[in-house]
């Protein structure tokens, strides 16, 4: 769970009724390079990017540093941790065992782990598509703060969650679940007689020529592997440590963008699995249907069509791999930072934008000239979708800003004709007006098709902006420190005389004092309250979106 969550669906602008021809390889290369250069700097953590149409590589490049400390530049052949992109490799490996007759999709887990609680009612299929209901170990309080550092065997790792209460009965619901894929790895081990990663090496990596894809063993020297980073106080910092025995088959592989392309080509062109098993892998079923999730792959609504994709996130790294059927376009992005800096785009957004451009259906770009404040002011107001959901529109610093009430502010860029683009470059909204030209509502387009989601303009007053007060140095200094809760650390620090707050792995936000003990962050609808005792504050209470979380000062 993140402290401040930017919560809106990815969306696209309206598409033409007839798709434009796919751009040339040179045009795609220029576009991809521009996206890379806009999002990353030469110095600091960066990313490697590959774009292909079929077997033709349209762009392959990297920007940033593989080692910030040593100033070693990134290159496209470097090895990155790929986090949950691992899941599709694990799923395909298990399906190879189904193909060989050693595993059945409807086999009970108890066939492979006889002592697993309720294992007779959990099927292999439910492990693959996140409908098993078992407790996801990465969500257990405290795990990410320290226990994640321990080297554990498969049996020891399973022991950390197998006796915990389940989240729901098997097959009843869908919930993304890392424990489920640890169990996928355990089934692979039981059926193959090999450690899960050694089996994948033999069954997938070697036959497919994936020379740089392997288990990211902490205790081995992996040629070409880059360092992973986070951001702390606005600057790169070493990522938190996790033993790669624990991400297991849910997220412990490393790879390169070249190997990820080879994988996409092999998997989606029938070189890995029998056709019926490939179809099962990419076809959501049961409770997973509403989430568009197959086995380690999800369907993503994409430019009036569909794409097959998965993201990855692990300490120090973010990744995204997408394949567009029909156009046969692949985009792979791997980033050696687990944080997206403010104003930048995450790998998923970059991959979607580049893939859309490569198929000839690009997302719109903002107009060069921004509307002036007198044109924007009449759009200010509260727009309500229902009794519980409303969006505040206001002009801040000469730009129109959208904010789900209780959520985070998002600056908008003008597209023209009352249409605005969210800063992610994908989402958009359009204002509707009456005969007199007054804005009466706003329509948000979740995927760029259909009628969009309408919110009517109300007579409600805009939420009052906080009037910050100046505090003496002693009042600011008593709240400076690190505050922890269930493995999450919230740092409060000063930049000059400005107090800032930052959750590990997220950008910092400025605090506005309303008293010596109470601070607000209007941009994300959050309030921080510090215990009023004398001396350094020992507790911090975060209030946001109805949640109340108490953090305690670290020694």
N, C-alpha and C positions, 0 to 999 in steps of 0.2 A: 504494500500500500504506500502510495506516495503522499507527501504532505499536501502539495497543491497540484491538482490534476486538471489539465486542460481537457475538457470533456466535450467534444463535439465529433460527429461522424465525418468521415471523409466524404467529400462530395465533388462533383464535377459540373462544369458548365454544360448547357444544352449542346447536344451534338447535331451536326448536320444530318439530314436524312440520307445522304449518300456520303460515305467516308471518302476523304481525300486520299490520293495515292500516297503510298509510304514514301517518306523522304529518302534521299540518297544516303549512302553510307557516310559520305563526307559531312552532310548536314547533321546527321545523328551524332557523329563524332564531335562536331563543334558544339552542339547543344549539350551533350553529356559533359564535355570538358568545362563548359561554362557553369553547369550546375555544380560540379566538383569544386571549381575555384570560388564560386559564390559561397559555398557552405564551409569550406575548410581553409586553413591558412598554411603557409609553408612551414612555419615553426609551431610546434605543439602537436597533439594527437591529430590524426587524420583518418584517411580511408583509402581503400582500394576499390575500384569500380570496373566492371566489365559489362558491356552491352553486346548482344549478338542477335542476329536474325538467322535462324538455322545454325549452320556451322560457320557462317561468316561473322567474324568478330568485327563489330562496328566501332567499338572504342574499348580500350584497355589502358588504364592509367591509375595513378595514385598521387595523393598530395598529403603533406604532413610529415611527421617523424615517427619512425619505428621505435626509436629510443630518444625521448626528449632530453634525458640527462646527458647523453653522449652526442646529441645532434645528428643522429643517423637518419637520413631521409627514408621515407617509405617508398617501396616499389611494388608493382602489381603482383609480383610472384611471392610476396611475403605471406607467412602463415598466421592466421588469426583464429582465436576461439570463436565458434559459431553459435554457441548457446543452443537454443531450442530448435534451430534448423536441424540439429542432430536427430530430432524425433522422426523425420521422414526416412532417414537411413535405418534407424532401429526398426521402424514399422516395415520397411521393405525387407530387412533381414529376417524378421519373423515370418513374413509372407513367403520368403524363399523356403522356410521350413514347412509351411503349409503346402507349398508346391511339391515338396519332397515327401509329403505324407507323414511328417513327424509331429505336426501340430494341426489342430482343427480350430477354426475361428470360434466355434461354439463350444469348444472344450472348456470345462470348468478350471479355474485357477488351481483348485485342489489336486488336479491331475499332475501338476508340476511342483506345487508347494503344498504338500498334504496337510501341513500344520497351520496354514494361513487361516485366520478366523473368517468364517463365512465364505471360505474359498469355493465351496461347492456351488454357490449362487452367483459368483462373479465369473464372467466369460472372458476369454482372450479378446474377443471383439470389443467388449466394454473397456478393457484396458487401453486399446488402441484409439478409441474415439472419445475418451474422457467421460464415460458414463458409468464408471464402476462405483462411484460414491466413496471410495477410500479416502482417508485424510491425506491431503497433499502436505508432505513433510516440510516444504519450503514456507508454508504458511503457519507452522507451529511457532507460537511465541518464543522468542529467544534464539531460535535456530540460526538465523542469519548473523547473529551477534558474536558467535563463538563456536558452537558445535559444528558449524559448517566447515570449520578449519580442520577437523579431525579426519585422518585416513581411516576409512571403514571398508570392510568387506561387503559384498552384496547382502549376506545374511545379517550383518550388524546394522546396515543401513535400513533394511526392512524392519528390523526390530524396533527402530525409533518411531515407527508409525502404525505397525500392524495391530496393536492393541488399543488404539485410540478410537473413540466413537466415530462411526461413519457419518458422512454429510447427508447421505440419502440412500435409499435402497437401490441396489444395482439396476441400472437401466431406467430409473425413474426420472432422472434429470441429467443435465450436462454441466460440468464444471471443469475448467482447465486444471490438469492434475499432473504434477511431476512425479508423485508416487506411482501413478499408473504406469509411467514409462520406466521407472525403476523395476516394476514388476514385469514389464515387457522384456527388459534385459534379463531378469531372473528366469523367465520362461525360455528365452533363447539359450541361456546357460544350461538349463535342465534338459532341453531337447537336443542340444548340440554336443554337450559334454565339454564345452570350451567357455572361457570368459567371454562375455558378450562382445567386447571390442575385438578380441582375436577372431571370433566367428565372423564379424563384419569385415575384417581384413581379408579373410579367406574367401568369403562368399560374394563380397561386393567390391571392395577397394582394389584388390589385385586384379581380378578379371576385367574391371572397367578402366584400369590404368589411372586410378586416382592415387597418384604417387605421394601426395602431400596431405591426404586425409587420413586421420588416425585418432586414437584416444590421446587427449592432451595431458598425458602423464606428467605430474609435477616433478617427478624424480628422474626424468629423462631430459637430455638435451635434444631439443627438436630444432633441426636446422631451419633457419629463416623465420623462426617465431618472433613476433613483435611483443613489446611490452604493452600492458593494458593500464589505462588511466581513468581517473575520475576528475571532477573539478572541486576544489575546496577554496573558499574565499575568492572565487573568480579566477583561480590559477590551476593549471594541471597539477595533479597529485597522484601518487601511486594508488592503484585500485585496491579495494579490500581483498583479502586473501580467502580463497575457498579451496579445499582439497578437491581435486578433480575426480576423486573416488566417489564423491557425493552427487554431482550432477548426473553421473552414470549415463544410462541410455536416454535420459531426458535432456542432456545438454553438455556432454563432456568432450565432444569431438572438436578437432581443429581442422582447418582446410584453407584453400586458396580460392580466389575468384575463378581461376582456370579450371580447377577441379569441380567447382560448383556448376560451371557451364557443362562440363563433361557429364556430370551427374544429371542435370536437367535434360540434356539430349538423350541420354541412355534411358532414364526412367520414363519419360513421356513419349518416347518413340518405340517402346516395346522391347527394349534390349535387357531389361532387368526382370520383369515379371510376366507370367502368363497373362493373357488379355483379361480373363475374368477376374483375376486377383488384382490387376491394375485398376480395373473398373471399380472393384470393391474399395480399393485404397482411396480413390478420389471421389467416392459417392457418399455423401452424408446420409445417415440412416437413424431411425429411432429418435431419441431425444437430442442427438447431435444434428439433426436435420435443420432445426431452427437456427443453429449456430453456424451452419454451412461448413461443418468440420468433418473431414474424412478420417484417414489414419495418418496423422503427422502432416497433413496438408489441409489447407482450408481454401474454399472458394471465395474469392473476393470480387464483389461487383465492380466492374471495370469498363468504363467508356462504352456503355450500352451493351456490354457483354460480360465476359467472365474471365477470371485469371486464377491460376493455382499458385499459392504462395504460402510462405511462413516466415515469421520474424524470429529473431534470437536476441536474447539479452542475458548477459552474465557479467559478474564483476569485471570491469575494465573493457567491455566489448558490447557492440550492438551489430546486428546483421539483418539482412533481408534478401530473400531469394524469391523471384517471381517468374512465372512462365505463362505466356499468353497463347492459348491454343489457336490454331488457325493461322495466325500470323507467324507463329513459331519464334516469337521474341523472348529472349531471356535477359534478365538483369540481375546481377549479383553485386551487393555492396557489403563490405565488411569494414567496421570502424573500430579503432583501438581506444575508444573512450566510452564509458557507460552513461554519459550525460550529453544531452543536446543543449548547447549553449543558447541563451536567449536570442531570439531573432534568427536562429538557424533551423534547419529542417532535419528530421530524423531519417534514417536510411529507408524506411518504408515510404515516406513521402517522396524522397528523391527517386526511388526505384519506380514508383507509380508514374511520376511526371516523365521520367525518361522513357519508360515503356510506352506511355501514351503518345509521346512524340514519335517514337520509332514506328508505331503502327499507323501514323498519319492522323491521329485524333488528339492533338495536344491540348493540355489544359490552358485556359486563357491566361494572358499576362496582363498586369495592370496597365492602365493608360499612362502615358508619360507625364501628363499634367494633372496634378491632384486638384480636386475641387477645393475652392476656397471656403473659409469658415462660414460666411453668410449663406452659402449653398448647402452646407451640412447642418447648420443649427436647426432648421425646420424639421429635420429627421429625428431629433432628440426626443426621447420618451420611453415609456415602458410598453413593451409589446408582449401580450400574454397568449400562450398556447393553450393552457388549461389552468385549473385552480392552483396547481402546484408548480407550474413551470412558466417563467417569464424571462424576457431578455431586455436588458436596459441598453439603450443606445445613447451615447453622449459623445461630445466632441472634446478630445483631450489633446492638447498640443497641436491643434490644427488638423487632427485626423479623427475620423469617425471610429469609435471603439465599441465593440459589442461585448456584453458581459451577461452571461446567465446569472441571474440574481443568486448570490451565494457562491458563485464560481469565479473563474479567472477572466480578466480583461483580455480581449483579443483585438489588436489593431486591424483595420480593414483597408484594403486598397481598392480604388475605384476602377471598375470595368466599363463605366459609361451606362447611360440609360437606366439609372437607378439601381444598377447592379454593383455589388461589391464582393471582393475576393478576400477570404481569410488569409492570414500571413503564411499558412502552410502551403498556399498555392493550389489547393484542391477544392476546398469548401467555398461555397458562395451563397449569397442571399440577394433577394430582389425586393425592393419596396413597391407597394401598390398604392395608387392614389385615387381619390375621388374626382368628380367632374371639375371641382374647383382647384385641383392640383395638390390638395393636402394629403400627406401620407396617412393611409388608414390601416396599413398592416405591412407585414414583411413575410416573405416566403423563403424558407430554407430548403435547399435541394440536397438530400442525403446522398444521391448518386448521380445527379444530373439529369435523371429521367423522371417522367411522371409529373404530377401536380405539385410536388414539394410539400413541405410542412408549413402550414399557415399560422401566424400569430397576429391577432388583431391589436391595433393600437388602443391603449386605454387612457383614462384620465388620471391614472396614478402618478404621483410625484416620483421623480427620479430619487434613488437612494441618496441620502445626504452624504457628501464627501466629508471625511474626517478633517477637523480643524486641529492640526498638530500644535502642540505646545513645545517650547524650548525647555530642555532640562539641563541642570548643571552637570559637570563632568562626573561627580560622585554618584549621581543617580543613574547615569548611563553605565558606569563601570560596575555597579553592583549586579547588573543583569548579564554582563558579558560572561560567556562560558559555554560549555558543552552540556546538553541535556539529553538524556537517553530514555527510551521506552521500547521494550521488546525488540531490541536490536536496531532500532532507528535512532540516529543521533541528529539533534537539531542544534546547530552552532549559532550563537549570537556574538557578533563582533562589531568593531567600529571601523568605518572608513572615514577618516577625518573625524568630524563630529556627528556623522550619520550612523545610527545603529542599523545593522543588517542582520537578517536571519537566513539560514541556509540549512536545508535538510541534505544529508549526504546523498550525492548523486543527483542533485537538483540545483538550478541556478539560485543565486541569492536574491532576496527581496528587501527593499527599504522598509523600515518600521516607522510609523507615525505615532508619537506619544500623545495620549489623551490624559494621562496621569503618570506619576512616577512608576506605577505598577502595571499599567495597561497600555498596550500598543495595538495598532491596527495595520492591516495590509489590505487596503481597499482594492488593489489590483486582483486579489484572489478571494476577497470576501472572508478574510481570516482575522481573528483576534487572539493576541497572546497576552496572558495575564500571569504576572510573576508574584510569588508569595511576598507579602509586604513586611516580612521580618527585617530587622536591622542586619546589616552585613550582607554578604553575597546571597542572592536569591537561591533557595534550595530546590524549588519546584517551579515549573512552567506549565500552564494549562493552555492548550490550543483549542480554540472553538472555530469550527468551520463546517458549513453545510449541515448543521444539526449534530455533528460529531463533537464530543468533548474528550480530549486526550490529555492525560497528565504525564509530563516528563520530569525526571529527577536529575539534578545536577550531577555530573560525573566528577570524581575526585581530581 
